[in-house]
């Protein structure tokens, strides 16, 4: 058996999270919930799977600049001096 790469691990983890989320959604839509306690439990699981997948996505594809990387490109100076 070949060792798994980091990319392979992340891909497999995200697929597992999405499959688990889809299974819960299918169960809820199909009427597989017979009481409110079970509904809330499954809804909490679905939110957790969705949250984890989003956090992994954010770590892999950061969209915001970090504080130390921010620039002042959008600052308007009224004193006539050029931007730093």
Phi and psi in degrees as a GROMACS rama.xvg file:
@    title "Ramachandran Plot"
@    xaxis  label "Phi"
@    yaxis  label "Psi"
@TYPE xy
-76.1799  143.676  UNK-2
-67.1708  146.469  UNK-3
-85.897  140.645  UNK-4
-82.9294  167.149  UNK-5
-61.4019  -44.3031  UNK-6
-62.0355  -40.7295  UNK-7
-64.6224  -39.4832  UNK-8
-63.4072  -47.2291  UNK-9
-64.164  -42.4254  UNK-10
-60.9  -45.2054  UNK-11
-66.3306  -40.3804  UNK-12
-62.4294  -46.5931  UNK-13
-64.0095  -37.5386  UNK-14
-64.88  -41.9139  UNK-15
-63.4913  -42.8845  UNK-16
-62.1677  -44.6903  UNK-17
-66.5446  -39.6431  UNK-18
-64.272  -42.3292  UNK-19
-63.557  -42.0293  UNK-20
-62.7464  -43.6388  UNK-21
-64.0658  -39.1481  UNK-22
-62.9646  -40.6792  UNK-23
-65.5174  -44.8769  UNK-24
-60.8082  -43.031  UNK-25
-61.4514  -41.0026  UNK-26
-63.9595  -42.5587  UNK-27
-66.7039  -42.5076  UNK-28
-68.4529  -35.516  UNK-29
-77.8732  -3.5103  UNK-30
81.7224  27.6108  UNK-31
-80.99  9.89084  UNK-32
-110.296  126.151  UNK-33
-108.02  -5.56948  UNK-34
-151.511  164.904  UNK-35
-67.7894  -34.187  UNK-36
-62.311  -44.8652  UNK-37
-66.1093  -39.6353  UNK-38
-60.0321  -47.9059  UNK-39
-64.1679  -38.2658  UNK-40
-62.517  -49.0656  UNK-41
-65.5089  -38.4465  UNK-42
-63.2105  -40.959  UNK-43
-63.1951  -41.5025  UNK-44
-62.9205  -44.1562  UNK-45
-60.8779  -42.1501  UNK-46
-64.8177  -39.2504  UNK-47
-64.567  -43.9987  UNK-48
-62.3293  -42.8065  UNK-49
-65.3892  -42.1665  UNK-50
-63.3813  -46.3614  UNK-51
-61.9065  -43.4398  UNK-52
-62.9311  -40.7173  UNK-53
-65.9587  -40.3543  UNK-54
-65.8037  -40.446  UNK-55
-62.0443  -44.1462  UNK-56
-60.8326  -42.6597  UNK-57
-65.2384  -36.9039  UNK-58
-69.2482  -35.6264  UNK-59
-78.4201  -31.1747  UNK-60
-131.217  75.021  UNK-61
-63.2237  133.187  UNK-62
-106.05  -21.9845  UNK-63
-106.073  150.272  UNK-64
-75.2317  145.078  UNK-65
-74.7682  159.32  UNK-66
-56.5682  -40.1453  UNK-67
-76.3686  -10.5545  UNK-68
-102.098  -1.4753  UNK-69
-69.5709  145.115  UNK-70
-115.458  169.635  UNK-71
-104.036  35.909  UNK-72
-64.3286  -24.9078  UNK-73
-100.894  14.9422  UNK-74
-92.2772  130.457  UNK-75
-102.879  126.423  UNK-76
-103.783  133.863  UNK-77
-102.878  -0.313839  UNK-78
-93.1527  4.71205  UNK-79
82.1857  -4.17303  UNK-80
-82.918  143.573  UNK-81
-67.9975  157.391  UNK-82
-65.5665  149.832  UNK-83
